[in-house]
């Protein structure tokens, strides 16, 4: 376990150096958050129909999405991609550690540190000036925190799976375009899932992407009561386990067929 802790700690320290990038990312996400709030405010001002979420809840949902945007910015680990392209990944295969968990720890750091560096200031600014409201109860806050941790594990499992897929591709550009597009559209970060058509919602609820956004956000808002959190967290954990097992199987298969340059 100490080897994986060391990998996690090293990646944490490396990513914490990108403070200017975090400030720039915060400014960009604040700008787009304001645009999205204006769009939803115009929508509520122009409709008289009953909506599945109130305007206040949607505004809070938007700011939560801006705070956690880096968590959903799925992409391959550029260092792993470079190692696979150059063939130096063979050194990784020779290390006396489980390579999947090494790469998974790197993915956890890659998802969590940028989210913390941008998300915490966004929550503070959104709460003070732009209508982000606190959870209605302690139970809702705790349920949302547990679901957010599950979202981190789920996003890290998807990121690791994307990195492993590079063993079968030339550049990996395809997977880095397709998977984030699916995640943005199907997680609820663009349009909250309750606003989707009734026929689409069961499909979206069954997919893993909603657990990275919709589940923690609606638990935070109390839109999903805290007592309903257990089955949602179980579904989230089941998806994470499936993706981790799939990633381990793919890595083992890829390592058997991998031919390094000159080998």
Protein Blocks (a to p, Z undefined) as FASTA:
>chain_A
ZZmmmmmmmmmmmmmmmmmlmmmmmmmmmmmmmmmmmmmmmmmmmpcbdcfbdfklmmmm
mmmmmmmmmmmmgcddfklmmmmmnopmmmmmmpccdfklmmmmmmmmmmmmmmmmmmmm
mmmmmmmmnopacdfbfklmmmmmmmmmmmmmmmmmmmmmmmmmmmmmmnommmmmmmmm
mmmmmnopmpgfklpcfklmmmmmmpmklmmmmmmmmmmnomacfklmmmmmmmmmmmmm
mmmmmmmmmmmmmmmmpccehZZ
